[in-house]
């Protein structure tokens, strides 16, 4: 019985960690895209097209 409980807890922990990694990767991509837009806008203003 202890083995089943331990395996269940281990599998739940593994699933939660994997989903967290995917969430953080997605958030990183979103932040990167926002940074690229800010950078482009700064370049446009620098050239006098603001």
N, CA, C and O atoms as a Tinker XYZ file with bonds, in Angstrom:
   200  protein
     1  N      0.822000   -1.197000    0.000000    73     2
     2  CA     0.000000    0.000000    0.000000    64     1     3
     3  C      0.870000    1.265000    0.000000    63     2     4     5
     4  O      0.558000    2.232000   -0.695000    81     3
     5  N      1.953000    1.256000    0.776000    73     3     6
     6  CA     2.844000    2.413000    0.815000    64     5     7
     7  C      3.472000    2.669000   -0.549000    63     6     8     9
     8  O      3.692000    3.813000   -0.946000    81     7
     9  N      3.753000    1.587000   -1.253000    73     7    10
    10  CA     4.364000    1.720000   -2.578000    64     9    11
    11  C      3.401000    2.408000   -3.550000    63    10    12    13
    12  O      3.825000    3.253000   -4.338000    81    11
    13  N      2.139000    2.065000   -3.505000    73    11    14
    14  CA     1.135000    2.670000   -4.387000    64    13    15
    15  C      0.996000    4.154000   -4.081000    63    14    16    17
    16  O      0.930000    4.977000   -4.995000    81    15
    17  N      0.952000    4.494000   -2.813000    73    15    18
    18  CA     0.840000    5.901000   -2.416000    64    17    19
    19  C      2.079000    6.675000   -2.865000    63    18    20    21
    20  O      1.962000    7.789000   -3.376000    81    19
    21  N      3.253000    6.096000   -2.678000    73    19    22
    22  CA     4.488000    6.752000   -3.081000    64    21    23
    23  C      4.540000    6.952000   -4.595000    63    22    24    25
    24  O      4.936000    8.022000   -5.059000    81    23
    25  N      4.154000    5.959000   -5.357000    73    23    26
    26  CA     4.144000    6.084000   -6.820000    64    25    27
    27  C      3.121000    7.113000   -7.283000    63    26    28    29
    28  O      3.370000    7.859000   -8.230000    81    27
    29  N      1.985000    7.154000   -6.625000    73    27    30
    30  CA     0.954000    8.135000   -6.976000    64    29    31
    31  C      1.454000    9.552000   -6.706000    63    30    32    33
    32  O      1.281000   10.444000   -7.537000    81    31
    33  N      2.070000    9.756000   -5.552000    73    31    34
    34  CA     2.601000   11.080000   -5.234000    64    33    35
    35  C      3.719000   11.482000   -6.189000    63    34    36    37
    36  O      3.798000   12.633000   -6.618000    81    35
    37  N      4.565000   10.540000   -6.511000    73    35    38
    38  CA     5.654000   10.816000   -7.448000    64    37    39
    39  C      5.119000   11.188000   -8.824000    63    38    40    41
    40  O      5.624000   12.119000   -9.450000    81    39
    41  N      4.122000   10.484000   -9.294000    73    39    42
    42  CA     3.566000   10.786000  -10.613000    64    41    43
    43  C      2.857000   12.139000  -10.616000    63    42    44    45
    44  O      2.966000   12.886000  -11.588000    81    43
    45  N      2.143000   12.461000   -9.558000    73    43    46
    46  CA     1.483000   13.772000   -9.478000    64    45    47
    47  C      2.508000   14.900000   -9.449000    63    46    48    49
    48  O      2.324000   15.931000  -10.095000    81    47
    49  N      3.578000   14.701000   -8.704000    73    47    50
    50  CA     4.639000   15.704000   -8.642000    64    49    51
    51  C      5.287000   15.887000  -10.015000    63    50    52    53
    52  O      5.544000   17.014000  -10.438000    81    51
    53  N      5.548000   14.785000  -10.705000    73    51    54
    54  CA     6.176000   14.848000  -12.030000    64    53    55
    55  C      5.295000   15.579000  -13.029000    63    54    56    57
    56  O      5.783000   16.405000  -13.799000    81    55
    57  N      4.022000   15.286000  -13.021000    73    55    58
    58  CA     3.096000   15.943000  -13.948000    64    57    59
    59  C      3.022000   17.437000  -13.662000    63    58    60    61
    60  O      3.010000   18.245000  -14.591000    81    59
    61  N      2.973000   17.810000  -12.400000    73    59    62
    62  CA     2.887000   19.232000  -12.071000    64    61    63
    63  C      4.158000   19.970000  -12.465000    63    62    64    65
    64  O      4.088000   21.114000  -12.916000    81    63
    65  N      5.305000   19.349000  -12.308000    73    63    66
    66  CA     6.556000   19.998000  -12.692000    64    65    67
    67  C      6.665000   20.155000  -14.206000    63    66    68    69
    68  O      7.152000   21.177000  -14.690000    81    67
    69  N      6.221000   19.161000  -14.947000    73    67    70
    70  CA     6.276000   19.252000  -16.409000    64    69    71
    71  C      5.345000   20.336000  -16.934000    63    70    72    73
    72  O      5.705000   21.060000  -17.863000    81    71
    73  N      4.172000   20.457000  -16.365000    73    71    74
    74  CA     3.250000   21.492000  -16.820000    64    73    75
    75  C      3.777000   22.871000  -16.448000    63    74    76    77
    76  O      3.566000   23.827000  -17.194000    81    75
    77  N      4.449000   22.994000  -15.324000    73    75    78
    78  CA     5.029000   24.278000  -14.932000    64    77    79
    79  C      6.129000   24.694000  -15.905000    63    78    80    81
    80  O      6.250000   25.875000  -16.230000    81    79
    81  N      6.921000   23.748000  -16.367000    73    79    82
    82  CA     7.990000   24.064000  -17.328000    64    81    83
    83  C      7.393000   24.594000  -18.626000    63    82    84    85
    84  O      7.901000   25.564000  -19.188000    81    83
    85  N      6.335000   23.977000  -19.102000    73    83    86
    86  CA     5.694000   24.443000  -20.333000    64    85    87
    87  C      5.105000   25.830000  -20.148000    63    86    88    89
    88  O      5.172000   26.658000  -21.057000    81    87
    89  N      4.538000   26.090000  -18.997000    73    87    90
    90  CA     3.955000   27.401000  -18.724000    64    89    91
    91  C      5.039000   28.474000  -18.715000    63    90    92    93
    92  O      4.855000   29.545000  -19.293000    81    91
    93  N      6.155000   28.197000  -18.073000    73    91    94
    94  CA     7.248000   29.170000  -18.008000    64    93    95
    95  C      7.868000   29.401000  -19.388000    63    94    96    97
    96  O      8.257000   30.522000  -19.716000    81    95
    97  N      7.957000   28.358000  -20.179000    73    95    98
    98  CA     8.498000   28.516000  -21.530000    64    97    99
    99  C      7.580000   29.405000  -22.364000    63    98   100   101
   100  O      8.053000   30.252000  -23.122000    81    99
   101  N      6.291000   29.216000  -22.227000    73    99   102
   102  CA     5.325000   30.047000  -22.952000    64   101   103
   103  C      5.379000   31.499000  -22.502000    63   102   104   105
   104  O      5.302000   32.413000  -23.323000    81   103
   105  N      5.511000   31.709000  -21.200000    73   103   106
   106  CA     5.609000   33.069000  -20.678000    64   105   107
   107  C      6.883000   33.739000  -21.175000    63   106   108   109
   108  O      6.874000   34.928000  -21.492000    81   107
   109  N      7.961000   33.000000  -21.244000    73   107   110
   110  CA     9.219000   33.555000  -21.743000    64   109   111
   111  C      9.108000   33.992000  -23.193000    63   110   112   113
   112  O      9.653000   35.028000  -23.573000    81   111
   113  N      8.414000   33.219000  -23.999000    73   111   114
   114  CA     8.226000   33.582000  -25.409000    64   113   115
   115  C      7.375000   34.839000  -25.528000    63   114   116   117
   116  O      7.661000   35.702000  -26.358000    81   115
   117  N      6.324000   34.953000  -24.703000    73   115   118
   118  CA     5.472000   36.144000  -24.726000    64   117   119
   119  C      6.258000   37.389000  -24.333000    63   118   120   121
   120  O      6.120000   38.439000  -24.960000    81   119
   121  N      7.075000   37.274000  -23.304000    73   119   122
   122  CA     7.876000   38.411000  -22.855000    64   121   123
   123  C      8.892000   38.801000  -23.917000    63   122   124   125
   124  O      9.166000   39.985000  -24.117000    81   123
   125  N      9.450000   37.808000  -24.596000    73   123   126
   126  CA    10.412000   38.089000  -25.657000    64   125   127
   127  C      9.742000   38.851000  -26.795000    63   126   128   129
   128  O     10.316000   39.810000  -27.312000    81   127
   129  N      8.552000   38.446000  -27.190000    73   127   130
   130  CA     7.828000   39.130000  -28.272000    64   129   131
   131  C      7.529000   40.572000  -27.884000    63   130   132   133
   132  O      7.676000   41.479000  -28.704000    81   131
   133  N      7.109000   40.792000  -26.631000    73   131   134
   134  CA     6.823000   42.155000  -26.171000    64   133   135
   135  C      8.089000   43.000000  -26.206000    63   134   136   137
   136  O      8.043000   44.165000  -26.602000    81   135
   137  N      9.207000   42.434000  -25.801000    73   135   138
   138  CA    10.475000   43.151000  -25.838000    64   137   139
   139  C     10.885000   43.528000  -27.252000    63   138   140   141
   140  O     11.428000   44.609000  -27.480000    81   139
   141  N     10.626000   42.640000  -28.197000    73   139   142
   142  CA    10.951000   42.939000  -29.596000    64   141   143
   143  C     10.119000   44.102000  -30.108000    63   142   144   145
   144  O     10.629000   44.938000  -30.855000    81   143
   145  N      8.857000   44.175000  -29.727000    73   143   146
   146  CA     7.994000   45.281000  -30.157000    64   145   147
   147  C      8.455000   46.603000  -29.562000    63   146   148   149
   148  O      8.462000   47.627000  -30.245000    81   147
   149  N      8.839000   46.580000  -28.293000    73   147   150
   150  CA     9.346000   47.797000  -27.648000    64   149   151
   151  C     10.634000   48.249000  -28.328000    63   150   152   153
   152  O     10.841000   49.440000  -28.559000    81   151
   153  N     11.486000   47.296000  -28.642000    73   151   154
   154  CA    12.748000   47.620000  -29.312000    64   153   155
   155  C     12.494000   48.230000  -30.689000    63   154   156   157
   156  O     13.160000   49.191000  -31.074000    81   155
   157  N     11.548000   47.684000  -31.420000    73   155   158
   158  CA    11.229000   48.213000  -32.753000    64   157   159
   159  C     10.681000   49.635000  -32.650000    63   158   160   161
   160  O     11.046000   50.500000  -33.446000    81   159
   161  N      9.810000   49.877000  -31.677000    73   159   162
   162  CA     9.234000   51.202000  -31.484000    64   161   163
   163  C     10.333000   52.208000  -31.113000    63   162   164   165
   164  O     10.318000   53.347000  -31.578000    81   163
   165  N     11.277000   51.785000  -30.282000    73   163   166
   166  CA    12.384000   52.676000  -29.907000    64   165   167
   167  C     13.237000   53.010000  -31.120000    63   166   168   169
   168  O     13.677000   54.150000  -31.269000    81   167
   169  N     13.474000   52.038000  -31.986000    73   167   170
   170  CA    14.234000   52.303000  -33.202000    64   169   171
   171  C     13.489000   53.273000  -34.117000    63   170   172   173
   172  O     14.104000   54.153000  -34.720000    81   171
   173  N     12.159000   53.117000  -34.223000    73   171   174
   174  CA    11.366000   54.023000  -35.059000    64   173   175
   175  C     11.435000   55.446000  -34.522000    63   174   176   177
   176  O     11.564000   56.396000  -35.295000    81   175
   177  N     11.352000   55.601000  -33.216000    73   175   178
   178  CA    11.416000   56.944000  -32.621000    64   177   179
   179  C     12.799000   57.542000  -32.774000    63   178   180   181
   180  O     12.938000   58.753000  -32.946000    81   179
   181  N     13.805000   56.718000  -32.713000    73   179   182
   182  CA    15.178000   57.185000  -32.879000    64   181   183
   183  C     15.395000   57.745000  -34.281000    63   182   184   185
   184  O     16.159000   58.692000  -34.467000    81   183
   185  N     14.723000   57.155000  -35.263000    73   183   186
   186  CA    14.850000   57.606000  -36.647000    64   185   187
   187  C     13.951000   58.799000  -36.967000    63   186   188   189
   188  O     13.982000   59.305000  -38.088000    81   187
   189  N     13.152000   59.256000  -36.004000    73   187   190
   190  CA    12.292000   60.407000  -36.214000    64   189   191
   191  C     10.934000   60.059000  -36.779000    63   190   192   193
   192  O     10.215000   60.952000  -37.228000    81   191
   193  N     10.558000   58.798000  -36.772000    73   191   194
   194  CA     9.252000   58.377000  -37.305000    64   193   195
   195  C      8.262000   58.124000  -36.183000    63   194   196   197
   196  O      7.308000   57.368000  -36.366000    81   195
   197  N      8.461000   58.721000  -35.061000    73   195   198
   198  CA     7.637000   58.451000  -33.888000    64   197   199
   199  C      6.356000   59.236000  -33.896000    63   198   200
   200  O      5.552000   59.116000  -32.971000    81   199
